[in-house]
Amino acid sequence: MQYTTKQKAIVLLADGTVFHGKSIGISGTTFGEVCFNTGMSGYQEIFTDPSYFGQIMVTTNPHIGNYGVNVNEVESNGVKIAGLICKNFSFNYSRPDASESLYDYFEKQNIVAVSDVDTRALVSYIRDNGAQNAVISTDGTSIEDLKAQLAKVPNMKGLELASTVSTKEPYFYGDENATYKVSALDLGIKTNILRNLAKRDCYIKVFPFNASYEDLKSFNPDGYFLSNGPGDPEPLHQAQKVAKEIIAENKPLFGICLGHQVIALANGISTYKMFNGHRGINHPVKNLLTGKGEITSQNHGFAVNKEELEKHPDMEITHLHLNDDTVAGMRMKSKNCFSVQYHPEASPGPHDSQYLFDTFIENIKSTSLQKV
C-alpha cells in the first residue's frame, strides 16, 4: 500500500541530540540501543535476526523496502529490531517473488519506523559518539516526556537478552536420518545457521538458552553448537557452564558471535562492550592460519579481550578484524573447540567463510574416527 500522509517523527538520543523525520504510518514510540548497519542489501534478514533484539536499526542504504519481503527468507519467527530509522522508505516493491510489502510486514507486527531522516548525519554522529540508547516516536509525545522515559531504559552493558529470543522448548531441524547429530544451544539462533548445518548432513536438536549440558548430551550428538544472539554475554552463566563441560569432555564445539564470546568467558577470558560494534556485510578479516583474507558479515556490539586471549596458554587467535585488529576468531590448542565473531552463514552476503561449517564437520569426523 502507499501511505501518503506522513506525520512528523523524532529520533532522540540519550545524550539529548534530536534528529527529525517522518512516520511511515505506524504510530507509536519505541526504545532501544541505536546502531547502524552498512549493508546495501539484506534488510529483511537484518530485521528478523534475533541478535538485533532491543536495538533500533539505522540503515545506511538510502532505499529500504524496494524489494519487499519474502516469507521464506527470514532468520526467525518475526521482526526482532525495536524500530527502524531510514532515509527513503519504499511502500511499493518490484521483486517478482516478494510475498508482500515491507510496510504491510511491519504493520502486522506493529514495528515503528521513521523515514526522511538524515541518516548520513546520524550515522556520523553515532560513529563519533558511540552507541547509545535512543527513542523514536511518531505519536506526538513531547521531547520532555520522551527524555524522562528514555532515562529509565537499561543500558546494553550487563543486559541479558538471550532469554527473550530463545526457544522455550527443544525442537528438531533437518533430516532425522542424517549422518551427524548436533545439539545447538539457542541464544538467538539464525535460521540460516540451521540450514547450513542441515545441508552438511546434520540433524539438529535446538535447546533453550538455559538448557544444561545433560540436556544437550541426552541427544547423543556428534558435536555441539553455541549460537549467536543479543545482549551482553557476561550474564549467561548457564551457557558458560555448558561450554566448560563440553570443553572438559573434549567434544567438537563450534561457536558463532555470542557463542564465541561465551566460549571465551568459559576459558576465563573477559569480554567488553565496543564503542560502536561491527554491523555490515563487508568487514575484512584475515585468517591467520591460511594467510587469506575474507569479506565477512558481522553483527556484534561486544568483543573478546585480545590481550587476555594472547596470554592464555591454551588459546590461539585464528582470525583478526583488519579494520581495528579485534579478535574475529579463536581456537583451543588442546581441545576440539573453535569459534568466530562473524556470520559464515550470511545470506545475502559474502560466502567467503562458509568453510567454517565444513571445519566443524571435519572436527566431528576426526573425533568419530578416534573412537573406532
Phi, psi and chi 1 to 4 in degrees:
 res  aa     phi    psi   chi1   chi2   chi3   chi4
   1 MET       -  160.8   67.5  170.0  -72.9      -
   2 GLN  -110.0  117.4  174.9   70.7   49.3      -
   3 TYR   -94.9  118.3 -168.6   87.0      -      -
   4 THR   -99.7  -32.7   55.7      -      -      -
   5 THR   -92.9  101.6  -54.8      -      -      -
   6 LYS   -93.6  120.1  -70.8 -171.8  174.1 -178.0
   7 GLN   -87.5  155.3  -63.4  178.7  -32.3      -
   8 LYS   -65.9  146.4  -68.2 -178.1  179.1  179.8
   9 ALA  -141.1  158.6      -      -      -      -
  10 ILE  -130.8  154.1   66.5  166.9      -      -
  11 VAL  -117.9  117.8  178.3      -      -      -
  12 LEU  -115.1  121.4  171.2   65.1      -      -
  13 LEU   -89.7  160.0  -54.7 -173.6      -      -
  14 ALA   -60.5  -28.2      -      -      -      -
  15 ASP   -84.3    6.1   64.7    6.0      -      -
  16 GLY    96.7   -6.7      -      -      -      -
  17 THR   -70.2  138.1  -55.7      -      -      -
  18 VAL  -120.9  134.2  175.7      -      -      -
  19 PHE  -119.6  146.1  -71.1   83.0      -      -
  20 HIS  -109.6  150.1  -63.9  -83.9      -      -
  21 GLY  -159.6 -158.7      -      -      -      -
  22 LYS  -130.4  146.5  -59.2  -72.2 -178.3   63.3
  23 SER   -72.8  143.9  167.9      -      -      -
  24 ILE   -81.4   -6.6   69.5  164.6      -      -
  25 GLY   124.0   -0.7      -      -      -      -
  26 ILE  -107.3  107.6  -57.2  170.4      -      -
  27 SER   -77.2  141.8 -178.6      -      -      -
  28 GLY   156.9 -177.7      -      -      -      -
  29 THR  -134.8  136.0  -64.1      -      -      -
  30 THR  -141.5  149.1 -171.9      -      -      -
  31 PHE  -120.9  154.2  -59.4   83.3      -      -
  32 GLY   169.2  179.5      -      -      -      -
  33 GLU   -81.9  126.1 -178.2 -175.3   62.1      -
  34 VAL   -81.3  133.1   66.3      -      -      -
  35 CYS  -146.6  170.1   62.7      -      -      -
  36 PHE  -132.3  150.2   58.2   88.5      -      -
  37 ASN  -121.6  131.1 -171.1  -64.8      -      -
  38 THR   -92.8    5.1   58.3      -      -      -
  39 GLY   -66.0  142.0      -      -      -      -
  40 MET   -90.5   -8.2  -64.0  -60.0  -73.1      -
  41 SER  -147.5  173.2   64.0      -      -      -
  42 GLY    88.7   23.9      -      -      -      -
  43 TYR   -62.0  -32.4   60.3   70.6      -      -
  44 GLN   -64.8  -42.5 -178.3  179.0  -13.5      -
  45 GLU   -67.3  -36.3  -72.6   78.6   -0.4      -
  46 ILE   -63.1  -48.7  -67.9  168.9      -      -
  47 PHE   -65.0  -28.5  -59.8  158.1      -      -
  48 THR  -101.2    3.2   58.4      -      -      -
  49 ASP   -75.2  119.0 -178.5  -10.2      -      -
  50 PRO   -59.0  -22.5  -25.5   36.2      -      -
  51 SER   -63.9  -19.7  -65.5      -      -      -
  52 TYR   -92.8    7.1  -78.0  119.2      -      -
  53 PHE   -58.8  133.8 -176.1   86.6      -      -
  54 GLY    84.1    9.4      -      -      -      -
  55 GLN  -121.7  140.7  -66.3 -178.5  -45.2      -
  56 ILE   -91.4  123.0  -65.8  173.2      -      -
  57 MET   -95.0  129.6  173.9   54.0   57.5      -
  58 VAL  -105.5  122.8 -176.4      -      -      -
  59 THR   -98.0  130.4   48.8      -      -      -
  60 THR   -82.8  -22.5   58.8      -      -      -
  61 ASN   -65.9  126.6 -177.3    0.4      -      -
  62 PRO   -69.7  -18.0   24.8  -34.4      -      -
  63 HIS  -114.8  116.9  -59.1  -74.8      -      -
  64 ILE  -124.4  130.0  -62.3  -61.9      -      -
  65 GLY   103.5   -4.8      -      -      -      -
  66 ASN   -69.8  -19.1   51.9  -49.4      -      -
  67 TYR  -114.5   16.4   57.0   81.7      -      -
  68 GLY    66.4 -154.1      -      -      -      -
  69 VAL  -133.3  137.8  171.6      -      -      -
  70 ASN  -116.0  120.9 -175.4  -47.1      -      -
  71 VAL   -65.4  -16.4  -66.2      -      -      -
  72 ASN   -88.7    1.2  -64.1  -42.3      -      -
  73 GLU  -119.0   28.2  -63.9  177.3   -0.7      -
  74 VAL   -89.6  159.2  -64.4      -      -      -
  75 GLU  -102.5   -3.0  -68.8  -66.8   -7.3      -
  76 SER  -161.4 -167.4   67.1      -      -      -
  77 ASN   -86.0   10.8   59.3   -2.0      -      -
  78 GLY   169.8  179.2      -      -      -      -
  79 VAL   -67.7  133.6  175.6      -      -      -
  80 LYS  -111.1  -18.8  -67.4  -62.8 -175.5  -70.7
  81 ILE   -67.4  153.7   59.0  170.5      -      -
  82 ALA   -76.7  -27.0      -      -      -      -
  83 GLY  -178.9  170.6      -      -      -      -
  84 LEU  -126.8  138.2  169.3   67.1      -      -
  85 ILE  -122.7  124.2  -57.4  169.8      -      -
  86 CYS  -143.3  173.4   63.9      -      -      -
  87 LYS   -86.9  -63.5  177.6   59.4  177.7  174.2
  88 ASN  -120.0  119.5  -59.3  -48.4      -      -
  89 PHE   -99.3  122.8 -172.3   91.5      -      -
  90 SER   -93.5  115.8  -60.9      -      -      -
  91 PHE   -79.4  -29.6  -66.4   87.9      -      -
  92 ASN   -99.0  150.2  -59.4  -45.1      -      -
  93 TYR  -132.8  157.5   59.6   92.0      -      -
  94 SER  -121.7    1.6   57.1      -      -      -
  95 ARG   -73.1  124.2 -174.4 -177.2 -176.1 -169.7
  96 PRO   -59.7  -38.2  -24.6   34.6      -      -
  97 ASP   -99.7   20.4   62.9  -11.7      -      -
  98 ALA   -70.1  142.9      -      -      -      -
  99 SER   -84.9  -32.8  -54.0      -      -      -
 100 GLU  -166.4  174.9   60.6 -176.5  -31.2      -
 101 SER   -77.9  156.6   71.1      -      -      -
 102 LEU   -64.9  -34.4 -177.5   59.7      -      -
 103 TYR   -59.7  -49.0  177.1   85.8      -      -
 104 ASP   -61.8  -38.8  -70.3  -20.0      -      -
 105 TYR   -62.0  -45.7 -169.9   60.0      -      -
 106 PHE   -66.4  -41.3  -86.4    8.7      -      -
 107 GLU   -61.8  -41.2 -173.3  179.6   42.1      -
 108 LYS   -61.5  -31.1  -70.5  175.6 -177.2  176.5
 109 GLN  -106.7    8.4  -59.7 -179.0   58.8      -
 110 ASN    53.0   50.4 -163.8   31.8      -      -
 111 ILE   -92.6  121.3  -56.7  -60.1      -      -
 112 VAL   -78.3  130.6  177.9      -      -      -
 113 ALA  -136.7  143.6      -      -      -      -
 114 VAL  -122.8  130.4  177.9      -      -      -
 115 SER  -116.7 -176.9   66.2      -      -      -
 116 ASP    59.1   28.3  -63.5   81.9      -      -
 117 VAL   -94.9  145.4  175.5      -      -      -
 118 ASP   -75.6   82.7 -173.4  -13.7      -      -
 119 THR   -68.5  -27.4   49.8      -      -      -
 120 ARG   -64.2  -43.2  -67.3 -176.9   69.5  179.6
 121 ALA   -68.0  -40.0      -      -      -      -
 122 LEU   -65.4  -45.7  176.3   53.6      -      -
 123 VAL   -63.9  -41.2  168.4      -      -      -
 124 SER   -60.3  -39.0  179.0      -      -      -
 125 TYR   -67.0  -43.0 -171.3   86.4      -      -
 126 ILE   -64.8  -40.2  -62.3  170.7      -      -
 127 ARG   -57.9  -41.6  -77.5 -169.7 -174.5  -82.5
 128 ASP   -78.7  -31.6  -68.0  -20.1      -      -
 129 ASN  -113.1   -4.1  -64.7  -83.2      -      -
 130 GLY    87.5  161.2      -      -      -      -
 131 ALA   -64.6  141.4      -      -      -      -
 132 GLN  -155.2  164.5   57.7 -174.2  -75.1      -
 133 ASN   -67.8  154.6  -76.2  -19.5      -      -
 134 ALA  -154.6  169.1      -      -      -      -
 135 VAL  -136.7  139.6   53.2      -      -      -
 136 ILE  -117.3  137.2   57.2  177.2      -      -
 137 SER  -138.2  133.9 -177.7      -      -      -
 138 THR  -121.6    6.3   66.5      -      -      -
 139 ASP  -107.9   11.1   58.4    9.5      -      -
 140 GLY    86.3    7.1      -      -      -      -
 141 THR   -60.0  137.7  -55.7      -      -      -
 142 SER   -68.1  153.8   70.8      -      -      -
 143 ILE   -61.1  -38.6  -70.7 -178.8      -      -
 144 GLU   -63.7  -41.1  -69.3  -52.1  -47.6      -
 145 ASP   -66.2  -40.1  -74.3  -14.6      -      -
 146 LEU   -64.8  -39.7  -67.8  174.3      -      -
 147 LYS   -60.5  -43.0  -76.3 -177.6  178.0  179.0
 148 ALA   -64.1  -41.5      -      -      -      -
 149 GLN   -70.0  -39.3  -64.6  177.3   55.7      -
 150 LEU   -65.4  -33.0 -177.5   56.6      -      -
 151 ALA   -63.1  -20.1      -      -      -      -
 152 LYS   -92.6   -6.7  -61.2  176.2 -177.2  178.3
 153 VAL   -76.6  127.7  176.7      -      -      -
 154 PRO   -67.7  148.9   24.4  -33.6      -      -
 155 ASN   -74.9  155.8  -68.7  -38.3      -      -
 156 MET   -65.8  -31.9 -166.7   64.0   71.8      -
 157 LYS   -63.0  122.3  174.7   63.8  178.3  173.0
 158 GLY    85.7    2.5      -      -      -      -
 159 LEU   -92.8  121.9 -162.4   58.3      -      -
 160 GLU   -91.1  118.4 -173.7  -81.9  -64.1      -
 161 LEU  -122.3   -9.1  -68.1  177.1      -      -
 162 ALA   -58.0  -35.6      -      -      -      -
 163 SER   -64.5  -24.0   58.9      -      -      -
 164 THR   -78.1  -22.0   61.6      -      -      -
 165 VAL  -117.6  -11.3  -65.0      -      -      -
 166 SER   -71.8  154.3  177.2      -      -      -
 167 THR   -62.3  148.1 -178.3      -      -      -
 168 LYS   -86.1  -28.2  -56.2  -55.6  178.7 -174.8
 169 GLU  -131.2  149.8  -61.1  -68.5  -23.7      -
 170 PRO   -61.9  149.3  -21.8   33.0      -      -
 171 TYR  -146.9  165.6   65.1   91.4      -      -
 172 PHE  -109.9  152.0  -62.7   92.9      -      -
 173 TYR  -141.9  132.8 -169.2   96.9      -      -
 174 GLY   104.2 -167.3      -      -      -      -
 175 ASP   -92.0  121.2 -179.1   -0.4      -      -
 176 GLU   -64.7  -15.0   62.9 -179.7  -11.6      -
 177 ASN   -96.5   11.5  -63.3  -47.4      -      -
 178 ALA   -63.4  160.8      -      -      -      -
 179 THR   -68.0  -38.4  -56.8      -      -      -
 180 TYR  -116.9  148.3  -49.6  107.5      -      -
 181 LYS  -115.6  134.0  -66.1  166.5   63.9  176.9
 182 VAL  -128.5  131.6  173.2      -      -      -
 183 SER   -95.7  123.3  -74.9      -      -      -
 184 ALA  -114.6  130.0      -      -      -      -
 185 LEU   -90.3  117.3 -169.0   64.8      -      -
 186 ASP   -87.5  101.4  177.2   12.8      -      -
 187 LEU   -99.9    3.6  -54.1  177.0      -      -
 188 GLY   137.0   44.0      -      -      -      -
 189 ILE   -66.8  140.3 -162.7  164.8      -      -
 190 LYS   -85.8  140.2  -69.1  174.3   66.0  178.6
 191 THR   -59.9  -33.5  -57.7      -      -      -
 192 ASN   -70.6  -20.1 -151.8   39.8      -      -
 193 ILE   -65.1  -45.0  -71.1  174.3      -      -
 194 LEU   -64.1  -39.0  -62.0  175.1      -      -
 195 ARG   -60.7  -43.4  -66.9 -170.3 -166.5  108.2
 196 ASN   -67.2  -36.9  -89.6  -84.7      -      -
 197 LEU   -69.4  -43.2  -70.8  171.8      -      -
 198 ALA   -64.1  -35.4      -      -      -      -
 199 LYS   -65.0  -21.7 -171.4  166.3   65.2  174.3
 200 ARG  -101.9   31.8  -71.8  164.0  174.0   81.0
 201 ASP    67.3   39.7 -153.5   16.1      -      -
 202 CYS  -113.3  142.0  -67.7      -      -      -
 203 TYR  -108.4  121.8 -175.9   46.7      -      -
 204 ILE  -112.4  135.5  -51.1  104.8      -      -
 205 LYS  -110.2  122.2 -173.0  172.2 -176.0  179.2
 206 VAL  -100.2  128.1 -176.8      -      -      -
 207 PHE  -112.8  152.3  -67.8   84.3      -      -
 208 PRO   -60.9  159.6  -22.2   32.8      -      -
 209 PHE   -58.4  -28.0   83.2  105.4      -      -
 210 ASN  -101.9   16.2   57.7   -7.0      -      -
 211 ALA   -65.6  151.6      -      -      -      -
 212 SER   -89.4  166.7   68.5      -      -      -
 213 TYR   -62.1  -36.7  177.1   46.5      -      -
 214 GLU   -61.8  -37.2  -68.9  -55.9  -44.3      -
 215 ASP   -61.3  -50.7  -67.9  -26.3      -      -
 216 LEU   -64.0  -37.6  -86.8   68.9      -      -
 217 LYS   -69.8  -26.3 -166.4  175.6  179.7  179.8
 218 SER   -64.3  -20.1   66.1      -      -      -
 219 PHE   -76.7   -9.1 -174.2   48.4      -      -
 220 ASN    54.2   54.2 -167.5   28.1      -      -
 221 PRO   -78.8  161.0   32.8  -36.8      -      -
 222 ASP   -86.4  -21.6  -59.8  -67.3      -      -
 223 GLY  -157.3  167.5      -      -      -      -
 224 TYR  -126.1  147.6  -64.7   84.1      -      -
 225 PHE  -132.7  134.4  177.3   78.1      -      -
 226 LEU  -111.0  122.7  -57.5 -174.7      -      -
 227 SER   -87.0  173.6   84.4      -      -      -
 228 ASN   -69.6  176.5   61.7  -68.8      -      -
 229 GLY   166.0  174.5      -      -      -      -
 230 PRO   -91.6  166.0   35.5  -36.6      -      -
 231 GLY    84.9 -173.1      -      -      -      -
 232 ASP   -83.8  132.4 -168.9  -25.9      -      -
 233 PRO   -73.3  -22.1   28.3  -36.3      -      -
 234 GLU   -59.3  -39.9  -72.2 -173.4    6.2      -
 235 PRO   -72.3   -6.9  -17.2   31.6      -      -
 236 LEU   -83.7   65.4  -65.1  173.9      -      -
 237 HIS   -67.1  -37.0  -58.5  -60.6      -      -
 238 GLN   -66.5  -42.1  176.2   62.0   23.1      -
 239 ALA   -63.7  -38.6      -      -      -      -
 240 GLN   -64.4  -39.2  -65.9  168.7   37.7      -
 241 LYS   -63.3  -42.5 -178.0  173.8 -177.1  -70.2
 242 VAL   -60.9  -45.0  168.0      -      -      -
 243 ALA   -60.4  -43.1      -      -      -      -
 244 LYS   -59.4  -42.2  -72.5  179.6 -178.1  177.6
 245 GLU   -71.5  -37.7  -68.4  171.9  -37.3      -
 246 ILE   -63.9  -44.9  -64.2  171.5      -      -
 247 ILE   -63.5  -40.9  -68.7  168.3      -      -
 248 ALA   -60.4  -34.3      -      -      -      -
 249 GLU   -90.9    2.9  -66.4 -162.3    8.1      -
 250 ASN    55.7   43.6 -161.2   21.5      -      -
 251 LYS   -88.4  150.4  -58.2  -62.7 -177.2 -179.3
 252 PRO   -57.4  123.6  -24.8   34.7      -      -
 253 LEU  -134.4  131.7  176.2   60.5      -      -
 254 PHE  -130.9  131.1  179.1   25.7      -      -
 255 GLY  -127.4  143.1      -      -      -      -
 256 ILE  -123.8  129.3  -72.0  177.7      -      -
 257 CYS    56.8 -105.6  -74.9      -      -      -
 258 LEU   -60.0  -37.5 -172.2   59.0      -      -
 259 GLY   -62.3  -37.2      -      -      -      -
 260 HIS   -61.1  -44.0  160.9   83.9      -      -
 261 GLN   -67.8  -37.9  -63.1  157.7   12.7      -
 262 VAL   -63.1  -40.0  165.2      -      -      -
 263 ILE   -63.7  -40.5  -70.4  172.5      -      -
 264 ALA   -60.6  -48.4      -      -      -      -
 265 LEU   -62.7  -35.2  -70.1  165.8      -      -
 266 ALA   -64.8  -22.3      -      -      -      -
 267 ASN  -100.6   14.2  -79.2  -76.4      -      -
 268 GLY    79.2   16.0      -      -      -      -
 269 ILE  -103.0  127.7  -60.2  165.9      -      -
 270 SER   -78.9  163.3   67.9      -      -      -
 271 THR  -121.0  164.8   57.1      -      -      -
 272 TYR  -146.3  156.0   63.4   93.2      -      -
 273 LYS   -81.6  129.5 -169.8  176.6 -172.1  -55.6
 274 MET   -80.1  159.4  -55.5  173.8   74.1      -
 275 PHE   -61.8  -43.8 -172.5   64.8      -      -
 276 ASN  -130.6  -29.2  -95.0  -43.8      -      -
 277 GLY    85.2  178.2      -      -      -      -
 278 HIS  -120.4  120.3  -61.6  147.5      -      -
 279 ARG  -144.8  109.0  -62.6  175.2 -178.6   91.6
 280 GLY   168.2 -179.4      -      -      -      -
 281 ILE  -119.3   21.0   58.4  175.7      -      -
 282 ASN  -137.3   35.9   62.0  -16.5      -      -
 283 HIS   -83.1  127.3  -74.4 -101.6      -      -
 284 PRO   -82.7  130.4   30.8  -34.0      -      -
 285 VAL  -129.6  141.6  163.0      -      -      -
 286 LYS  -107.7  126.8 -176.9  175.7 -178.7  179.1
 287 ASN   -82.4  110.4 -175.8  -34.1      -      -
 288 LEU   -73.2  -17.1  -58.5 -178.0      -      -
 289 LEU   -80.2  -31.9  -56.8  177.7      -      -
 290 THR  -110.4  -18.3   65.0      -      -      -
 291 GLY    81.0    1.8      -      -      -      -
 292 LYS   -90.1  152.8  -66.0 -178.8  178.5 -179.9
 293 GLY   -94.3  152.6      -      -      -      -
 294 GLU  -134.1  139.4  -58.1  170.9   22.1      -
 295 ILE   -94.8  126.2  -57.4  -58.7      -      -
 296 THR  -128.1  157.9   68.3      -      -      -
 297 SER   -95.4  129.8  174.6      -      -      -
 298 GLN  -133.2  151.7  -57.5 -155.7    3.0      -
 299 ASN  -160.6   88.7  165.3   24.9      -      -
 300 HIS  -158.3  149.2   58.2   97.0      -      -
 301 GLY  -116.5   -0.1      -      -      -      -
 302 PHE  -124.5  157.5  -69.7   81.4      -      -
 303 ALA  -145.5  164.6      -      -      -      -
 304 VAL   -87.8  139.7  172.0      -      -      -
 305 ASN   -66.4  113.0 -172.6  -55.6      -      -
 306 LYS   -68.1  -42.9 -176.6 -177.0  177.0 -175.1
 307 GLU   -61.9  -43.2  -69.0 -176.5    2.6      -
 308 GLU   -66.9  -37.0  -67.2  179.6   15.3      -
 309 LEU   -64.9  -42.1 -179.7   54.9      -      -
 310 GLU   -65.4  -28.7  -70.8  174.5  -32.2      -
 311 LYS   -86.3  -13.3  -66.7  177.1 -178.2  177.3
 312 HIS   -72.4  126.8 -164.6  -70.0      -      -
 313 PRO   -67.6  -21.6   24.8  -35.2      -      -
 314 ASP  -114.1   14.1 -161.5   30.8      -      -
 315 MET  -119.9  148.8  -60.0  -65.2  -68.7      -
 316 GLU  -136.9  132.1  178.1 -177.3   14.5      -
 317 ILE   -76.6  126.7  -62.3  175.1      -      -
 318 THR  -107.3  -25.3   57.5      -      -      -
 319 HIS  -139.9  141.6  -60.4   76.0      -      -
 320 LEU  -125.6  141.3  -77.9  177.0      -      -
 321 HIS   -78.1  124.0 -164.9  -64.6      -      -
 322 LEU   -78.3  -13.6  -67.5  177.1      -      -
 323 ASN   -78.9  -38.7  -75.1  -11.3      -      -
 324 ASP  -134.7    7.9   58.3   10.2      -      -
 325 ASP    64.9   23.6 -150.6   35.7      -      -
 326 THR   -81.8  162.1   51.6      -      -      -
 327 VAL   -70.3  125.0  175.9      -      -      -
 328 ALA  -112.9  -10.0      -      -      -      -
 329 GLY  -168.6  153.7      -      -      -      -
 330 MET  -154.9  163.7   63.6 -174.7 -174.1      -
 331 ARG  -149.4  162.0   68.8  178.6 -179.3 -178.2
 332 MET   -94.6  140.1  -61.1 -169.6   69.3      -
 333 LYS   -74.5  -34.4  -62.2  175.4 -176.1  177.5
 334 SER  -110.9    3.5   65.3      -      -      -
 335 LYS  -129.0  160.2  -59.0  -69.4 -176.3  179.3
 336 ASN   -87.5   68.1 -161.6  -18.1      -      -
 337 CYS  -145.2  129.0  170.7      -      -      -
 338 PHE  -149.4  162.6   75.9  105.0      -      -
 339 SER  -159.5  160.7   60.4      -      -      -
 340 VAL  -137.0  155.5  -68.9      -      -      -
 341 GLN  -101.8   35.9 -173.2   65.7   84.0      -
 342 TYR  -154.9 -176.1   53.4   93.6      -      -
 343 HIS  -114.4   95.8  -72.3  -85.2      -      -
 344 PRO   -68.9  -14.5   24.0  -34.1      -      -
 345 GLU   -88.8    5.3   81.1  -69.0  -16.9      -
 346 ALA   -44.8  128.7      -      -      -      -
 347 SER  -160.7  113.6  179.8      -      -      -
 348 PRO   -72.2  161.4   29.8  -36.1      -      -
 349 GLY   148.0  178.2      -      -      -      -
 350 PRO   -69.2  146.9   25.4  -34.4      -      -
 351 HIS  -107.5   15.3  -65.8  167.9      -      -
 352 ASP   -57.5  -28.8  -61.1   23.0      -      -
 353 SER  -107.3   11.3  -53.9      -      -      -
 354 GLN   -66.7  -15.4  -72.0 -158.7  -13.4      -
 355 TYR   -60.3  -19.9   69.3   88.3      -      -
 356 LEU   -64.3  -33.9  -68.3  163.6      -      -
 357 PHE   -66.2  -37.9  -70.6  103.9      -      -
 358 ASP   -65.0  -37.4  -60.2  -37.2      -      -
 359 THR   -61.4  -42.4  -60.9      -      -      -
 360 PHE   -60.6  -44.1 -178.4   44.1      -      -
 361 ILE   -64.7  -40.7  -59.2  -56.6      -      -
 362 GLU   -62.1  -38.6  -71.4  -57.8  -42.0      -
 363 ASN   -62.9  -39.7  -71.8   -9.2      -      -
 364 ILE   -64.4  -44.0  -70.8  174.4      -      -
 365 LYS   -60.9  -45.1  -72.6 -179.8 -180.0  178.7
 366 SER   -65.3  -34.7   63.3      -      -      -
 367 THR   -67.9  -40.9  -58.8      -      -      -
 368 SER   -63.8  -38.5  -61.0      -      -      -
 369 LEU   -65.4  -34.4  -70.6  173.8      -      -
 370 GLN   -67.0  -26.1  -69.4  170.8   11.0      -
 371 LYS   -75.2  -26.7  -66.6  178.8 -178.1  178.7
 372 VAL   -71.6      -  177.1      -      -      -
